[in-house]
Amino acid sequence: MADQDPTLTALEENPELVETELKPRGGIRGYLDRLKETPGRRAQLQRYFTIGWLLVLAISVAYVLFRGRGELRNTWDQLQNADLTWILIAIVIQAFMLIFNGMTYKVILKRLGYSVPLPMMVNAHMQRTSISTVTPGGGPASVFIFARFVAKRGVPAEDGLLTIAVRTLAVAITFIAVLIPGAAIDNSLQGMIIAGVGIAALIIGGIALWRGNANNWQTPLAWSEKLPSWAKSRIQGFISTFRDHGLKPSDLVPAIVLTLLVRATVVAVLFACLKALGVHPTFQTMINTYFASIVAGAVIPLFGGAGAVEAVSILSLTQAGVPKDIAIGATLLWRFIDLWIPVGIGLLLHAKTELPAAIDETPVVAAKMVELEESGRLR
């Protein structure tokens, strides 16, 4: 008798495994698992969501332009009379923000044993952010751009991806750290709940890092087994790579500090934009507005949170007593300096990088197309 498949033997000896194997997992986890296994479906849902959000955004903009014509005229007058000194200060602060972002990548790569110029990291960050902003689902493309940049300095793709992962972790930690005071200062039940959840997340994360560092990261690997499969594979892959490179929790500190500085400069740009329009905002107004904007950007990440971030920021400022026309002007000025100027420059840098390569490759691509057409494989 031929040897039986060991998988079938295991199933025969454990009938419960048959039910587990045949019965799809239910609930949200099951839906996410099935979605993960059908990339075409996931791409279709992402495309529908993008189209839907663009329609909502277009209708909302048309509605605001139609109903708020008077306020927008006042806003335009406010912007024309804005204090140029404060606008220049906002631009300078924004330049420091880009430098801090570049330094974040640089310190992570230095810890991994690679020396990269700061201007290259700032360039890579701006191109990566631009592609991620203007392209729906542009995360993978932006990661590829960064990996290609650091590859020019001899950094393997795996280490480039690890750099992105460490920075992403630093962003997540500082996101929670900013949420806590932003929610607590609201003095509402919802704010207290959000702050409590944030504190609990930091405590659990701290315990996982502390115990993981003590037992070769077995604790966080074990905890991650309880996560959905799409999250478990990513987190376990990051932990394994983090461990294999000999990194420690203390190696996250420089990236976290620099990311906090980035967030501080974003708030400072908002402050300068409000000052440019003659507003003297309180600390609570600044924290509430920034808190609302980062939550909106996390919920609607498409196109840098365009539409959602502006709406909640204007609402937060008007609730703080800022006249609506000034709130609209300050928010638009803030987003223009903080998001769209860097995105525009990043796209120009990307075009400068890509166009020469595309021109060089055009004859090769054209020859290949002719070859495919003549062979009948291109119809």
C-alpha positions as CSV (number, residue, x, y, z in Angstrom):
1,M,0.0,0.0,0.0
2,A,1.4,3.4,-1.0
3,D,2.4,5.8,1.7
4,Q,-0.6,8.0,2.6
5,D,-0.4,11.8,2.5
6,P,0.6,12.9,6.1
7,T,-1.8,15.7,5.8
8,L,-4.7,13.3,5.2
9,T,-3.5,11.1,8.1
10,A,-3.5,14.1,10.4
11,L,-7.0,15.0,9.3
12,E,-8.3,11.4,9.9
13,E,-6.8,11.3,13.3
14,N,-8.2,14.7,14.2
15,P,-11.7,15.1,12.8
16,E,-12.0,18.6,14.3
17,L,-9.3,19.7,11.9
18,V,-11.5,18.7,8.9
19,E,-14.2,21.1,10.1
20,T,-11.6,23.8,10.7
21,E,-10.1,23.3,7.3
22,L,-13.4,23.2,5.4
23,K,-15.4,25.7,7.4
24,P,-14.3,29.3,6.5
25,R,-13.6,31.6,9.4
26,G,-16.5,33.9,10.2
27,G,-16.8,37.4,11.3
28,I,-14.6,40.3,10.5
29,R,-11.4,38.2,10.6
30,G,-12.9,35.7,8.1
31,Y,-13.9,38.5,5.8
32,L,-10.4,40.0,5.9
33,D,-8.8,36.7,5.3
34,R,-11.0,36.1,2.2
35,L,-10.3,39.6,1.0
36,K,-6.6,39.0,1.5
37,E,-6.8,35.9,-0.7
38,T,-8.5,37.7,-3.5
39,P,-6.3,40.7,-4.6
40,G,-8.5,41.4,-7.6
41,R,-11.5,41.9,-5.3
42,R,-9.5,44.0,-2.9
43,A,-8.3,46.2,-5.8
44,Q,-11.9,46.5,-7.0
45,L,-13.1,47.6,-3.6
46,Q,-10.3,50.1,-3.3
47,R,-11.1,51.5,-6.7
48,Y,-14.8,51.9,-5.8
49,F,-13.9,53.6,-2.5
50,T,-11.6,56.0,-4.3
51,I,-14.3,56.9,-6.9
52,G,-16.9,57.2,-4.2
53,W,-14.7,59.5,-2.2
54,L,-13.9,61.7,-5.2
55,L,-17.6,62.0,-6.0
56,V,-18.3,63.0,-2.3
57,L,-15.4,65.4,-2.4
58,A,-16.5,67.0,-5.7
59,I,-20.1,67.4,-4.5
60,S,-19.0,68.8,-1.2
61,V,-16.7,71.4,-2.8
62,A,-19.5,72.4,-5.2
63,Y,-21.9,72.8,-2.3
64,V,-19.5,74.9,-0.3
65,L,-18.7,77.1,-3.3
66,F,-22.4,77.6,-4.0
67,R,-23.6,78.2,-0.4
68,G,-20.6,80.0,0.9
69,R,-19.8,82.4,-1.8
70,G,-19.9,85.4,0.6
71,E,-17.6,83.7,3.1
72,L,-15.2,82.6,0.4
73,R,-15.0,86.2,-0.8
74,N,-14.1,87.3,2.7
75,T,-11.6,84.5,2.9
76,W,-9.9,85.7,-0.3
77,D,-9.7,89.2,1.1
78,Q,-8.2,87.8,4.4
79,L,-5.6,85.9,2.4
80,Q,-4.7,88.9,0.3
81,N,-4.1,90.9,3.5
82,A,-2.2,88.2,5.3
83,D,1.0,89.0,7.1
84,L,3.8,87.9,4.7
85,T,6.3,87.7,7.6
86,W,4.3,84.9,9.3
87,I,3.8,83.1,6.0
88,L,7.6,83.1,5.4
89,I,8.0,81.8,9.0
90,A,5.6,79.0,8.2
91,I,7.6,78.1,5.1
92,V,10.8,78.0,7.0
93,I,9.2,75.8,9.7
94,Q,8.0,73.5,6.9
95,A,11.6,73.3,5.6
96,F,12.7,72.1,9.0
97,M,9.9,69.6,9.0
98,L,11.3,68.1,5.8
99,I,14.8,68.0,7.3
100,F,13.5,66.2,10.4
101,N,11.8,63.6,8.2
102,G,15.1,63.1,6.2
103,M,17.0,62.7,9.5
104,T,14.6,60.1,10.7
105,Y,15.5,57.8,7.8
106,K,19.2,58.7,8.1
107,V,19.4,57.7,11.8
108,I,17.7,54.4,11.2
109,L,20.0,53.6,8.3
110,K,23.0,54.6,10.3
111,R,22.0,52.2,13.1
112,L,21.8,49.5,10.4
113,G,25.3,50.3,9.3
114,Y,24.8,52.6,6.3
115,S,25.8,56.1,5.7
116,V,23.5,58.1,3.5
117,P,23.5,61.9,2.7
118,L,20.7,63.9,4.4
119,P,19.8,65.7,1.1
120,M,19.2,62.3,-0.5
121,M,16.9,61.2,2.3
122,V,14.9,64.5,2.1
123,N,14.6,63.9,-1.6
124,A,13.5,60.3,-1.1
125,H,10.9,61.4,1.5
126,M,9.4,64.1,-0.7
127,Q,9.1,61.8,-3.7
128,R,7.7,59.0,-1.6
129,T,5.2,61.3,0.1
130,S,4.1,62.8,-3.2
131,I,3.5,59.4,-4.9
132,S,1.6,58.2,-1.8
133,T,-0.5,61.3,-1.7
134,V,-1.6,61.5,-5.4
135,T,-1.9,57.8,-6.1
136,P,-4.8,55.8,-4.5
137,G,-3.2,52.9,-2.7
138,G,0.2,54.4,-3.4
139,G,1.9,52.9,-0.4
140,P,3.7,50.0,-2.2
141,A,4.8,52.4,-5.0
142,S,6.2,54.9,-2.4
143,V,8.1,52.1,-0.6
144,F,9.6,51.0,-4.0
145,I,10.8,54.6,-4.6
146,F,12.5,54.7,-1.2
147,A,14.1,51.3,-1.6
148,R,15.5,52.3,-5.0
149,F,16.9,55.5,-3.6
150,V,18.8,53.8,-0.8
151,A,19.9,51.0,-3.1
152,K,22.1,53.6,-4.8
153,R,24.1,53.8,-1.6
154,G,24.4,50.0,-1.4
155,V,21.5,49.4,1.0
156,P,19.8,46.0,0.3
157,A,16.1,46.0,-0.4
158,E,15.4,44.1,2.9
159,D,17.2,46.8,4.9
160,G,15.4,49.5,3.0
161,L,12.0,47.9,3.9
162,L,13.1,47.6,7.5
163,T,13.9,51.3,7.6
164,I,10.4,52.1,6.3
165,A,8.9,49.7,8.9
166,V,10.9,51.2,11.8
167,R,9.8,54.7,10.8
168,T,6.2,53.5,10.4
169,L,6.4,52.2,14.0
170,A,7.7,55.5,15.2
171,V,4.9,57.3,13.5
172,A,2.3,55.0,15.1
173,I,3.8,55.4,18.6
174,T,3.8,59.2,18.2
175,F,0.3,59.2,16.8
176,I,-0.9,57.5,20.0
177,A,1.2,59.8,22.1
178,V,-0.4,62.9,20.4
179,L,-3.9,61.4,20.6
180,I,-3.7,61.1,24.4
181,P,-3.4,64.8,25.4
182,G,-5.5,65.8,22.4
183,A,-8.4,63.6,23.6
184,A,-7.9,64.3,27.3
185,I,-8.0,68.1,26.9
186,D,-11.4,67.8,25.3
187,N,-13.0,67.1,28.7
188,S,-15.6,64.8,27.3
189,L,-16.5,61.2,27.9
190,Q,-15.5,60.2,24.3
191,G,-12.2,62.1,24.8
192,M,-11.5,60.3,28.1
193,I,-12.2,56.9,26.5
194,I,-9.9,57.6,23.6
195,A,-7.2,58.8,26.0
196,G,-7.6,55.7,28.1
197,V,-7.4,53.4,25.1
198,G,-4.2,55.3,24.0
199,I,-2.6,54.9,27.4
200,A,-3.5,51.2,27.5
201,A,-2.0,50.7,24.0
202,L,1.3,52.4,25.0
203,I,1.5,50.3,28.2
204,I,0.8,47.0,26.3
205,G,3.3,48.0,23.6
206,G,5.9,48.9,26.2
207,I,5.5,45.6,28.0
208,A,5.8,43.8,24.7
209,L,9.0,45.6,23.8
210,W,10.5,45.1,27.3
211,R,9.7,41.4,27.5
212,G,10.6,40.9,23.9
213,N,14.0,42.3,24.4
214,A,14.5,40.0,27.4
215,N,13.4,36.7,25.8
216,N,14.5,37.1,22.2
217,W,11.1,38.6,21.1
218,Q,9.2,35.4,21.9
219,T,6.5,37.4,23.8
220,P,5.4,39.8,21.0
221,L,5.6,36.9,18.5
222,A,3.3,34.9,20.8
223,W,0.9,37.8,21.2
224,S,0.8,38.4,17.5
225,E,-0.7,34.9,17.0
226,K,-4.0,36.3,18.2
227,L,-4.2,38.9,15.4
228,P,-5.9,38.5,12.0
229,S,-3.7,36.7,9.5
230,W,-3.1,39.8,7.4
231,A,-1.8,41.7,10.4
232,K,0.0,38.7,12.0
233,S,2.2,37.9,9.0
234,R,3.3,41.5,8.7
235,I,4.0,42.0,12.4
236,Q,5.8,38.7,12.8
237,G,7.9,39.5,9.7
238,F,8.9,42.9,11.1
239,I,9.7,41.4,14.5
240,S,11.9,38.7,13.0
241,T,13.8,41.1,10.8
242,F,14.1,43.5,13.7
243,R,15.6,40.7,15.8
244,D,17.8,39.4,13.1
245,H,19.5,42.8,12.7
246,G,20.2,42.9,16.4
247,L,18.0,46.0,17.0
248,K,16.8,46.9,20.5
249,P,13.9,49.0,21.7
250,S,16.3,51.8,22.6
251,D,17.1,52.0,18.8
252,L,13.6,53.3,18.3
253,V,14.2,56.4,20.5
254,P,16.0,58.6,17.9
255,A,13.3,57.9,15.3
256,I,10.5,58.6,17.8
257,V,12.1,61.9,19.0
258,L,12.5,63.1,15.4
259,T,9.0,62.1,14.5
260,L,7.7,64.1,17.5
261,L,9.7,67.0,16.2
262,V,8.0,66.5,12.8
263,R,4.6,66.6,14.5
264,A,5.6,69.7,16.5
265,T,6.5,71.6,13.3
266,V,3.2,70.7,11.7
267,V,1.4,72.4,14.6
268,A,3.9,75.3,14.4
269,V,3.0,75.8,10.7
270,L,-0.7,76.0,11.7
271,F,0.1,78.5,14.4
272,A,2.0,80.7,11.9
273,C,-0.8,80.5,9.4
274,L,-3.3,81.6,12.1
275,K,-1.0,84.5,13.1
276,A,-0.7,85.5,9.5
277,L,-4.4,86.1,9.5
278,G,-4.4,88.0,12.8
279,V,-5.5,85.2,15.1
280,H,-3.9,84.5,18.5
281,P,-4.7,80.9,19.1
282,T,-4.6,79.2,22.5
283,F,-2.7,76.0,23.1
284,Q,-5.9,74.1,23.5
285,T,-7.2,75.4,20.1
286,M,-3.9,74.2,18.5
287,I,-4.0,70.8,20.1
288,N,-7.8,70.2,19.4
289,T,-7.3,71.2,15.7
290,Y,-4.3,69.1,15.2
291,F,-5.9,66.2,17.0
292,A,-9.0,66.4,14.8
293,S,-6.9,66.7,11.6
294,I,-4.7,63.6,12.3
295,V,-7.8,61.5,13.1
296,A,-9.5,62.6,9.9
297,G,-6.3,61.9,7.9
298,A,-6.2,58.4,9.4
299,V,-9.8,57.7,8.6
300,I,-9.7,59.1,5.1
301,P,-6.0,58.6,4.0
302,L,-6.7,59.2,0.2
303,F,-4.9,62.2,-1.3
304,G,-3.4,63.2,2.1
305,G,-6.9,63.3,3.7
306,A,-8.0,66.1,1.2
307,G,-11.4,67.3,2.1
308,A,-11.7,65.5,5.4
309,V,-8.8,67.2,7.1
310,E,-9.9,70.6,5.9
311,A,-13.5,70.1,7.1
312,V,-12.6,69.0,10.6
313,S,-9.9,71.7,11.0
314,I,-12.3,74.4,10.0
315,L,-14.9,73.0,12.3
316,S,-12.4,72.9,15.2
317,L,-11.3,76.4,14.7
318,T,-14.8,77.8,14.5
319,Q,-15.8,76.0,17.6
320,A,-12.8,77.7,19.3
321,G,-14.2,81.1,18.4
322,V,-12.3,81.8,15.2
323,P,-14.5,83.6,12.6
324,K,-15.4,81.1,9.8
325,D,-13.9,83.1,7.0
326,I,-10.6,83.3,8.8
327,A,-10.8,79.6,9.8
328,I,-11.2,78.7,6.2
329,G,-8.3,80.9,5.1
330,A,-5.9,79.7,7.8
331,T,-6.8,76.0,7.1
332,L,-6.3,76.4,3.3
333,L,-3.0,78.2,3.9
334,W,-1.8,75.6,6.3
335,R,-2.6,72.7,4.0
336,F,-1.1,74.5,1.0
337,I,2.2,75.0,2.9
338,D,2.2,71.7,4.8
339,L,1.0,69.4,2.1
340,W,0.6,70.7,-1.4
341,I,3.9,72.7,-1.8
342,P,6.0,69.6,-0.7
343,V,3.9,67.3,-2.9
344,G,4.4,69.6,-5.9
345,I,8.1,69.8,-5.4
346,G,8.2,66.0,-4.8
347,L,6.4,65.4,-8.1
348,L,8.9,67.7,-9.9
349,L,11.8,65.8,-8.3
350,H,10.2,62.5,-9.3
351,A,9.8,63.7,-12.9
352,K,13.4,64.8,-13.0
353,T,14.4,61.3,-11.8
354,E,12.1,59.2,-14.0
355,L,12.0,61.1,-17.3
356,P,15.7,60.6,-18.2
357,A,15.3,56.9,-17.4
358,A,12.1,56.6,-19.4
359,I,13.7,58.4,-22.4
360,D,16.7,56.0,-22.3
361,E,14.5,53.0,-22.1
362,T,12.1,54.1,-24.9
363,P,14.0,52.5,-27.8
364,V,14.3,49.2,-26.0
365,V,10.6,49.2,-25.1
366,A,9.6,50.2,-28.7
367,A,11.8,47.4,-30.2
368,K,10.2,44.9,-27.8
369,M,6.7,46.0,-28.7
370,V,7.5,45.6,-32.4
371,E,8.9,42.1,-31.8
372,L,5.7,41.1,-29.9
373,E,3.5,42.6,-32.6
374,E,5.3,40.8,-35.4
375,S,5.2,37.5,-33.5
376,G,1.4,37.8,-33.1
377,R,1.6,37.9,-29.3
378,L,0.4,41.6,-29.1
379,R,-3.1,42.0,-30.4
